[in-house]
């Protein structure tokens, strides 16, 4: 008996991402079609340890569920990167997260060339809720 899904989502564990992140997954028509890998800093673990926990999880997702996509989701004010106070502006913060996700994408693509890697950045507003999620 096999069961497959389309994608794996690498997201931060931060509670402030929900329920809006789940709403976003639903809007992408991926609810019940995506493995969720939740860890502080999301793709940070891939950059810091290319043979580590998250890459192992992605490998299992490929092997067990035959995924074809990996979605990397980073967010503003991420504690794993020291939070927004470490950056002069949201643009600077976003640029650093995009750079991190691009490095992670290279690691994933090297190990799994057939996977499509998509990157997203969520902005957390002053009310501790996601105000927007955008592809990058
Ligand atoms: Zn975070």
Backbone and ligand atoms as CSV (ligand in chain L), in Angstrom:
chain,resi,resn,atom,element,x,y,z
A,1,UNK,N,N,0.855,-1.195,0.000
A,1,UNK,CA,C,0.000,0.000,0.000
A,1,UNK,C,C,0.889,1.242,0.000
A,2,UNK,N,N,0.774,2.028,-1.029
A,2,UNK,CA,C,1.600,3.233,-1.081
A,2,UNK,C,C,0.734,4.465,-0.890
A,3,UNK,N,N,1.375,5.466,-0.328
A,3,UNK,CA,C,0.687,6.748,-0.198
A,3,UNK,C,C,1.704,7.819,-0.529
A,4,UNK,N,N,1.307,8.723,-1.358
A,4,UNK,CA,C,2.235,9.749,-1.821
A,4,UNK,C,C,1.630,11.130,-1.594
A,5,UNK,N,N,2.514,12.136,-1.616
A,5,UNK,CA,C,2.039,13.515,-1.564
A,5,UNK,C,C,2.934,14.367,-2.453
A,6,UNK,N,N,2.472,15.558,-2.734
A,6,UNK,CA,C,3.138,16.404,-3.713
A,6,UNK,C,C,4.423,17.048,-3.211
A,7,UNK,N,N,4.415,17.494,-1.959
A,7,UNK,CA,C,5.500,18.388,-1.526
A,7,UNK,C,C,5.859,18.186,-0.066
A,8,UNK,N,N,7.004,18.758,0.298
A,8,UNK,CA,C,7.390,18.888,1.706
A,8,UNK,C,C,7.557,20.375,1.987
A,9,UNK,N,N,7.076,20.792,3.136
A,9,UNK,CA,C,7.223,22.172,3.584
A,9,UNK,C,C,8.247,22.215,4.702
A,10,UNK,N,N,9.271,23.046,4.539
A,10,UNK,CA,C,10.255,23.273,5.601
A,10,UNK,C,C,9.924,24.629,6.201
A,11,UNK,N,N,9.395,24.607,7.405
A,11,UNK,CA,C,8.928,25.830,8.056
A,11,UNK,C,C,9.573,26.000,9.426
A,12,UNK,N,N,9.485,27.199,9.968
A,12,UNK,CA,C,9.951,27.436,11.331
A,12,UNK,C,C,8.899,26.920,12.312
A,13,UNK,N,N,9.370,26.535,13.504
A,13,UNK,CA,C,8.437,26.036,14.522
A,13,UNK,C,C,7.598,27.148,15.153
A,14,UNK,N,N,7.945,28.408,14.879
A,14,UNK,CA,C,7.335,29.568,15.552
A,14,UNK,C,C,5.800,29.523,15.515
A,15,UNK,N,N,5.205,29.554,16.709
A,15,UNK,CA,C,3.742,29.464,16.826
A,15,UNK,C,C,3.020,30.613,16.142
A,16,UNK,N,N,3.731,31.727,15.951
A,16,UNK,CA,C,3.072,32.891,15.346
A,16,UNK,C,C,2.729,32.672,13.879
A,17,UNK,N,N,3.276,31.612,13.277
A,17,UNK,CA,C,2.994,31.355,11.861
A,17,UNK,C,C,1.602,30.767,11.638
A,18,UNK,N,N,1.001,30.276,12.699
A,18,UNK,CA,C,-0.317,29.646,12.549
A,18,UNK,C,C,-1.400,30.495,13.201
A,19,UNK,N,N,-2.638,30.411,12.662
A,19,UNK,CA,C,-3.097,29.502,11.614
A,19,UNK,C,C,-2.898,30.025,10.183
A,20,UNK,N,N,-2.300,31.221,10.033
A,20,UNK,CA,C,-2.206,31.797,8.690
A,20,UNK,C,C,-1.395,30.920,7.732
A,21,UNK,N,N,-0.362,30.258,8.247
A,21,UNK,CA,C,0.438,29.402,7.365
A,21,UNK,C,C,-0.397,28.224,6.861
A,22,UNK,N,N,-1.208,27.684,7.739
A,22,UNK,CA,C,-2.107,26.602,7.317
A,22,UNK,C,C,-3.108,27.111,6.283
A,23,UNK,N,N,-3.587,28.328,6.471
A,23,UNK,CA,C,-4.487,28.942,5.480
A,23,UNK,C,C,-3.783,29.065,4.134
A,24,UNK,N,N,-2.512,29.439,4.185
A,24,UNK,CA,C,-1.738,29.584,2.953
A,24,UNK,C,C,-1.580,28.235,2.253
A,25,UNK,N,N,-1.257,27.205,3.027
A,25,UNK,CA,C,-1.122,25.852,2.462
A,25,UNK,C,C,-2.442,25.428,1.816
A,26,UNK,N,N,-3.547,25.733,2.484
A,26,UNK,CA,C,-4.864,25.390,1.937
A,26,UNK,C,C,-5.097,26.142,0.628
A,27,UNK,N,N,-4.722,27.406,0.598
A,27,UNK,CA,C,-4.922,28.222,-0.606
A,27,UNK,C,C,-4.082,27.709,-1.781
A,28,UNK,N,N,-2.961,27.070,-1.465
A,28,UNK,CA,C,-2.112,26.480,-2.514
A,28,UNK,C,C,-2.611,25.097,-2.921
A,29,UNK,N,N,-3.737,24.699,-2.355
A,29,UNK,CA,C,-4.317,23.379,-2.636
A,29,UNK,C,C,-3.377,22.245,-2.207
A,30,UNK,N,N,-2.652,22.479,-1.126
A,30,UNK,CA,C,-1.677,21.490,-0.650
A,30,UNK,C,C,-2.061,20.852,0.689
A,31,UNK,N,N,-3.205,21.273,1.230
A,31,UNK,CA,C,-3.616,20.673,2.492
A,31,UNK,C,C,-3.856,19.184,2.259
A,32,UNK,N,N,-3.342,18.348,3.130
A,32,UNK,CA,C,-3.417,16.887,2.996
A,32,UNK,C,C,-2.582,16.384,1.818
A,33,UNK,N,N,-1.649,17.213,1.329
A,33,UNK,CA,C,-0.804,16.802,0.212
A,33,UNK,C,C,0.632,17.274,0.443
A,34,UNK,N,N,0.993,17.495,1.729
A,34,UNK,CA,C,2.309,18.065,2.006
A,34,UNK,C,C,2.838,17.542,3.350
A,35,UNK,N,N,4.081,17.073,3.329
A,35,UNK,CA,C,4.762,16.731,4.577
A,35,UNK,C,C,5.250,18.022,5.212
A,36,UNK,N,N,5.159,18.120,6.525
A,36,UNK,CA,C,5.571,19.342,7.210
A,36,UNK,C,C,6.786,19.067,8.091
A,37,UNK,N,N,7.871,19.766,7.802
A,37,UNK,CA,C,9.101,19.674,8.587
A,37,UNK,C,C,9.226,20.998,9.337
A,38,UNK,N,N,9.071,20.940,10.639
A,38,UNK,CA,C,9.006,22.151,11.455
A,38,UNK,C,C,10.200,22.205,12.396
A,39,UNK,N,N,11.018,23.237,12.228
A,39,UNK,CA,C,12.242,23.359,13.032
A,39,UNK,C,C,12.604,24.838,13.120
A,40,UNK,N,N,13.147,25.260,14.246
A,40,UNK,CA,C,13.534,26.659,14.422
A,40,UNK,C,C,14.467,27.094,13.289
A,41,UNK,N,N,14.098,28.189,12.629
A,41,UNK,CA,C,14.932,28.720,11.552
A,41,UNK,C,C,14.696,28.066,10.192
A,42,UNK,N,N,13.824,27.086,10.137
A,42,UNK,CA,C,13.459,26.411,8.878
A,42,UNK,C,C,14.693,25.912,8.128
A,43,UNK,N,N,15.027,26.516,6.984
A,43,UNK,CA,C,16.139,26.021,6.157
A,43,UNK,C,C,17.512,26.301,6.758
A,44,UNK,N,N,17.573,27.018,7.874
A,44,UNK,CA,C,18.863,27.296,8.531
A,44,UNK,C,C,19.624,25.995,8.796
A,45,UNK,N,N,18.906,24.970,9.211
A,45,UNK,CA,C,19.554,23.685,9.515
A,45,UNK,C,C,20.213,23.078,8.278
A,46,UNK,N,N,19.623,23.303,7.103
A,46,UNK,CA,C,20.213,22.767,5.862
A,46,UNK,C,C,21.532,23.477,5.567
A,47,UNK,N,N,21.553,24.789,5.773
A,47,UNK,CA,C,22.765,25.581,5.514
A,47,UNK,C,C,23.844,25.234,6.542
A,48,UNK,N,N,23.443,25.140,7.807
A,48,UNK,CA,C,24.401,24.872,8.886
A,48,UNK,C,C,24.915,23.430,8.858
A,49,UNK,N,N,24.068,22.508,8.411
A,49,UNK,CA,C,24.409,21.082,8.467
A,49,UNK,C,C,23.786,20.359,7.269
A,50,UNK,N,N,24.444,20.439,6.114
A,50,UNK,CA,C,23.867,19.875,4.885
A,50,UNK,C,C,23.605,18.369,4.940
A,51,UNK,N,N,24.177,17.689,5.923
A,51,UNK,CA,C,23.913,16.252,6.083
A,51,UNK,C,C,22.996,16.022,7.292
A,52,UNK,N,N,22.371,17.058,7.773
A,52,UNK,CA,C,21.699,16.997,9.065
A,52,UNK,C,C,20.226,16.645,9.045
A,53,UNK,N,N,19.574,17.077,10.111
A,53,UNK,CA,C,18.197,16.682,10.397
A,53,UNK,C,C,17.235,16.970,9.254
A,54,UNK,N,N,17.233,18.189,8.749
A,54,UNK,CA,C,16.229,18.545,7.743
A,54,UNK,C,C,16.473,17.796,6.438
A,55,UNK,N,N,17.735,17.666,6.034
A,55,UNK,CA,C,18.010,16.911,4.803
A,55,UNK,C,C,17.616,15.445,4.962
A,56,UNK,N,N,17.783,14.908,6.159
A,56,UNK,CA,C,17.332,13.535,6.412
A,56,UNK,C,C,15.811,13.439,6.262
A,57,UNK,N,N,15.104,14.436,6.787
A,57,UNK,CA,C,13.639,14.441,6.681
A,57,UNK,C,C,13.194,14.561,5.226
A,58,UNK,N,N,13.875,15.420,4.472
A,58,UNK,CA,C,13.539,15.563,3.048
A,58,UNK,C,C,13.782,14.234,2.321
A,59,UNK,N,N,14.879,13.590,2.654
A,59,UNK,CA,C,15.178,12.289,2.054
A,59,UNK,C,C,14.090,11.268,2.338
A,60,UNK,N,N,13.580,11.279,3.557
A,60,UNK,CA,C,12.487,10.368,3.919
A,60,UNK,C,C,11.215,10.723,3.167
A,61,UNK,N,N,10.975,12.009,2.997
A,61,UNK,CA,C,9.791,12.460,2.268
A,61,UNK,C,C,9.852,12.015,0.809
A,62,UNK,N,N,11.057,12.083,0.242
A,62,UNK,CA,C,11.260,11.608,-1.140
A,62,UNK,C,C,11.023,10.104,-1.216
A,63,UNK,N,N,11.643,9.386,-0.285
A,63,UNK,CA,C,11.594,7.921,-0.306
A,63,UNK,C,C,10.196,7.393,-0.003
A,64,UNK,N,N,9.575,7.938,1.024
A,64,UNK,CA,C,8.304,7.384,1.495
A,64,UNK,C,C,7.095,7.933,0.749
A,65,UNK,N,N,7.174,9.211,0.348
A,65,UNK,CA,C,5.974,9.859,-0.206
A,65,UNK,C,C,6.172,10.396,-1.620
A,66,UNK,N,N,7.360,10.153,-2.166
A,66,UNK,CA,C,7.638,10.493,-3.575
A,66,UNK,C,C,7.304,11.947,-3.909
A,67,UNK,N,N,7.692,12.848,-3.026
A,67,UNK,CA,C,7.424,14.267,-3.261
A,67,UNK,C,C,8.167,14.759,-4.513
A,68,UNK,N,N,7.604,15.803,-5.123
A,68,UNK,CA,C,8.252,16.415,-6.288
A,68,UNK,C,C,8.652,17.863,-6.016
A,69,UNK,N,N,8.184,18.406,-4.883
A,69,UNK,CA,C,8.478,19.811,-4.557
A,69,UNK,C,C,8.906,19.931,-3.097
A,70,UNK,N,N,9.777,20.916,-2.847
A,70,UNK,CA,C,10.085,21.327,-1.476
A,70,UNK,C,C,9.786,22.813,-1.367
A,71,UNK,N,N,9.004,23.181,-0.376
A,71,UNK,CA,C,8.686,24.583,-0.136
A,71,UNK,C,C,9.455,25.051,1.090
A,72,UNK,N,N,10.299,26.044,0.907
A,72,UNK,CA,C,11.047,26.625,2.018
A,72,UNK,C,C,10.313,27.890,2.455
A,73,UNK,N,N,9.990,27.951,3.740
A,73,UNK,CA,C,9.245,29.107,4.258
A,73,UNK,C,C,10.025,29.755,5.393
A,74,UNK,N,N,10.532,30.945,5.130
A,74,UNK,CA,C,11.172,31.724,6.192
A,74,UNK,C,C,10.257,32.878,6.566
A,75,UNK,N,N,10.559,33.510,7.697
A,75,UNK,CA,C,9.692,34.603,8.146
A,75,UNK,C,C,10.496,35.685,8.853
A,76,UNK,N,N,9.908,36.858,8.906
A,76,UNK,CA,C,10.545,37.976,9.599
A,76,UNK,C,C,10.530,37.732,11.106
A,77,UNK,N,N,11.411,38.412,11.802
A,77,UNK,CA,C,11.531,38.330,13.262
A,77,UNK,C,C,11.765,36.894,13.741
A,78,UNK,N,N,12.533,36.143,12.961
A,78,UNK,CA,C,12.808,34.739,13.318
A,78,UNK,C,C,13.871,34.682,14.424
A,79,UNK,N,N,13.504,34.099,15.555
A,79,UNK,CA,C,14.411,34.022,16.697
A,79,UNK,C,C,15.694,33.250,16.400
A,80,UNK,N,N,15.617,32.291,15.489
A,80,UNK,CA,C,16.805,31.492,15.144
A,80,UNK,C,C,17.886,32.347,14.488
A,81,UNK,N,N,17.471,33.509,13.960
A,81,UNK,CA,C,18.423,34.442,13.338
A,81,UNK,C,C,18.584,35.711,14.180
A,82,UNK,N,N,18.110,35.667,15.408
A,82,UNK,CA,C,18.263,36.803,16.295
A,82,UNK,C,C,17.118,37.804,16.252
A,83,UNK,N,N,16.124,37.557,15.405
A,83,UNK,CA,C,14.969,38.448,15.333
A,83,UNK,C,C,15.220,39.681,14.488
A,84,UNK,N,N,14.160,40.447,14.289
A,84,UNK,CA,C,14.234,41.641,13.422
A,84,UNK,C,C,15.217,42.687,13.935
A,85,UNK,N,N,15.461,42.706,15.252
A,85,UNK,CA,C,16.340,43.734,15.816
A,85,UNK,C,C,17.775,43.624,15.306
A,86,UNK,N,N,18.111,42.493,14.676
A,86,UNK,CA,C,19.454,42.308,14.135
A,86,UNK,C,C,19.652,43.012,12.796
A,87,UNK,N,N,18.566,43.569,12.242
A,87,UNK,CA,C,18.611,44.139,10.903
A,87,UNK,C,C,18.166,45.595,10.911
A,88,UNK,N,N,18.740,46.368,9.994
A,88,UNK,CA,C,18.404,47.786,9.919
A,88,UNK,C,C,17.023,48.012,9.316
A,89,UNK,N,N,16.561,47.067,8.501
A,89,UNK,CA,C,15.263,47.233,7.848
A,89,UNK,C,C,14.689,45.869,7.490
A,90,UNK,N,N,13.415,45.860,7.176
A,90,UNK,CA,C,12.770,44.620,6.746
A,90,UNK,C,C,13.396,44.124,5.442
A,91,UNK,N,N,13.764,45.068,4.580
A,91,UNK,CA,C,14.373,44.693,3.298
A,91,UNK,C,C,15.699,43.961,3.518
A,92,UNK,N,N,16.498,44.486,4.454
A,92,UNK,CA,C,17.782,43.843,4.759
A,92,UNK,C,C,17.562,42.452,5.352
A,93,UNK,N,N,16.581,42.361,6.237
A,93,UNK,CA,C,16.261,41.080,6.873
A,93,UNK,C,C,15.781,40.071,5.822
A,94,UNK,N,N,14.895,40.531,4.963
A,94,UNK,CA,C,14.350,39.662,3.916
A,94,UNK,C,C,15.471,39.176,2.991
A,95,UNK,N,N,16.386,40.059,2.647
A,95,UNK,CA,C,17.492,39.708,1.753
A,95,UNK,C,C,18.357,38.610,2.364
A,96,UNK,N,N,18.601,38.693,3.666
A,96,UNK,CA,C,19.384,37.659,4.338
A,96,UNK,C,C,18.648,36.318,4.294
A,97,UNK,N,N,17.345,36.346,4.517
A,97,UNK,CA,C,16.571,35.100,4.496
A,97,UNK,C,C,16.547,34.500,3.089
A,98,UNK,N,N,16.426,35.340,2.090
A,98,UNK,CA,C,16.446,34.837,0.706
A,98,UNK,C,C,17.795,34.184,0.408
A,99,UNK,N,N,18.867,34.835,0.862
A,99,UNK,CA,C,20.207,34.269,0.658
A,99,UNK,C,C,20.334,32.904,1.334
A,100,UNK,N,N,19.824,32.802,2.544
A,100,UNK,CA,C,19.860,31.518,3.265
A,100,UNK,C,C,19.058,30.450,2.514
A,101,UNK,N,N,17.878,30.828,2.053
A,101,UNK,CA,C,17.034,29.851,1.345
A,101,UNK,C,C,17.690,29.435,0.034
A,102,UNK,N,N,18.358,30.363,-0.641
A,102,UNK,CA,C,19.035,30.012,-1.890
A,102,UNK,C,C,20.179,29.027,-1.639
A,103,UNK,N,N,20.901,29.221,-0.536
A,103,UNK,CA,C,21.956,28.266,-0.179
A,103,UNK,C,C,21.351,26.885,0.095
A,104,UNK,N,N,20.253,26.883,0.822
A,104,UNK,CA,C,19.582,25.610,1.123
A,104,UNK,C,C,19.074,24.958,-0.162
A,105,UNK,N,N,18.556,25.781,-1.057
A,105,UNK,CA,C,18.055,25.257,-2.338
A,105,UNK,C,C,19.180,24.561,-3.107
A,106,UNK,N,N,20.368,25.134,-3.076
A,106,UNK,CA,C,21.513,24.513,-3.755
A,106,UNK,C,C,21.845,23.155,-3.140
A,107,UNK,N,N,21.795,23.072,-1.822
A,107,UNK,CA,C,22.069,21.806,-1.137
A,107,UNK,C,C,21.033,20.757,-1.540
A,108,UNK,N,N,19.754,21.163,-1.520
A,108,UNK,CA,C,18.678,20.225,-1.867
A,108,UNK,C,C,18.813,19.783,-3.324
A,109,UNK,N,N,19.054,20.737,-4.215
A,109,UNK,CA,C,19.136,20.423,-5.643
A,109,UNK,C,C,20.330,19.535,-5.972
A,110,UNK,N,N,21.399,19.665,-5.198
A,110,UNK,CA,C,22.565,18.802,-5.403
A,110,UNK,C,C,22.225,17.355,-5.054
A,111,UNK,N,N,21.511,17.165,-3.967
A,111,UNK,CA,C,21.155,15.807,-3.546
A,111,UNK,C,C,19.966,15.245,-4.317
A,112,UNK,N,N,19.028,16.137,-4.678
A,112,UNK,CA,C,17.790,15.695,-5.337
A,112,UNK,C,C,17.494,16.601,-6.530
A,113,UNK,N,N,18.223,16.391,-7.643
A,113,UNK,CA,C,18.097,17.299,-8.789
A,113,UNK,C,C,16.686,17.377,-9.381
A,114,UNK,N,N,15.899,16.338,-9.186
A,114,UNK,CA,C,14.559,16.346,-9.792
A,114,UNK,C,C,13.530,17.130,-8.981
A,115,UNK,N,N,13.868,17.490,-7.758
A,115,UNK,CA,C,12.920,18.235,-6.924
A,115,UNK,C,C,12.853,19.699,-7.332
A,116,UNK,N,N,11.655,20.227,-7.375
A,116,UNK,CA,C,11.462,21.663,-7.556
A,116,UNK,C,C,11.482,22.310,-6.174
A,117,UNK,N,N,12.319,23.325,-6.002
A,117,UNK,CA,C,12.414,24.001,-4.706
A,117,UNK,C,C,11.821,25.407,-4.838
A,118,UNK,N,N,10.804,25.677,-4.035
A,118,UNK,CA,C,10.139,26.981,-4.046
A,118,UNK,C,C,10.433,27.682,-2.728
A,119,UNK,N,N,10.543,29.001,-2.774
A,119,UNK,CA,C,10.912,29.754,-1.577
A,119,UNK,C,C,9.844,30.821,-1.285
A,120,UNK,N,N,9.544,30.980,-0.004
A,120,UNK,CA,C,8.524,31.941,0.411
A,120,UNK,C,C,9.018,32.711,1.641
A,121,UNK,N,N,8.546,33.932,1.751
A,121,UNK,CA,C,8.888,34.745,2.921
A,121,UNK,C,C,7.600,35.304,3.516
A,122,UNK,N,N,7.428,35.058,4.803
A,122,UNK,CA,C,6.246,35.551,5.509
A,122,UNK,C,C,6.637,36.719,6.404
A,123,UNK,N,N,5.840,37.730,6.396
A,123,UNK,CA,C,6.079,38.888,7.259
A,123,UNK,C,C,5.143,38.807,8.454
A,124,UNK,N,N,5.728,38.897,9.645
A,124,UNK,CA,C,4.941,38.902,10.869
A,124,UNK,C,C,4.757,40.346,11.310
A,125,UNK,N,N,3.508,40.732,11.463
A,125,UNK,CA,C,3.189,42.106,11.832
A,125,UNK,C,C,3.281,42.337,13.331
A,126,UNK,N,N,2.973,43.560,13.724
A,126,UNK,CA,C,3.094,43.935,15.136
A,126,UNK,C,C,2.123,43.181,16.034
A,127,UNK,N,N,1.076,42.632,15.446
A,127,UNK,CA,C,0.112,41.856,16.241
A,127,UNK,C,C,0.524,40.386,16.357
A,128,UNK,N,N,1.794,40.097,15.994
A,128,UNK,CA,C,2.309,38.729,16.033
A,128,UNK,C,C,1.551,37.782,15.117
A,129,UNK,N,N,0.991,38.303,14.054
A,129,UNK,CA,C,0.319,37.472,13.052
A,129,UNK,C,C,0.958,37.720,11.700
A,130,UNK,N,N,0.897,36.722,10.823
A,130,UNK,CA,C,1.401,36.887,9.464
A,130,UNK,C,C,0.549,37.924,8.744
A,131,UNK,N,N,1.204,38.913,8.157
A,131,UNK,CA,C,0.473,39.916,7.384
A,131,UNK,C,C,0.566,39.638,5.885
A,132,UNK,N,N,1.607,38.934,5.454
A,132,UNK,CA,C,1.667,38.530,4.053
A,132,UNK,C,C,2.664,37.390,3.869
A,133,UNK,N,N,2.401,36.583,2.854
A,133,UNK,CA,C,3.321,35.514,2.449
A,133,UNK,C,C,3.565,35.728,0.968
A,134,UNK,N,N,4.836,35.822,0.606
A,134,UNK,CA,C,5.111,36.033,-0.806
A,134,UNK,C,C,6.187,35.082,-1.320
A,135,UNK,N,N,6.021,34.635,-2.555
A,135,UNK,CA,C,7.089,33.843,-3.168
A,135,UNK,C,C,8.296,34.721,-3.427
A,136,UNK,N,N,9.489,34.175,-3.279
A,136,UNK,CA,C,10.713,34.955,-3.534
A,136,UNK,C,C,11.617,34.184,-4.476
L,1,ZN,ZN,ZN,11.448,31.424,13.091
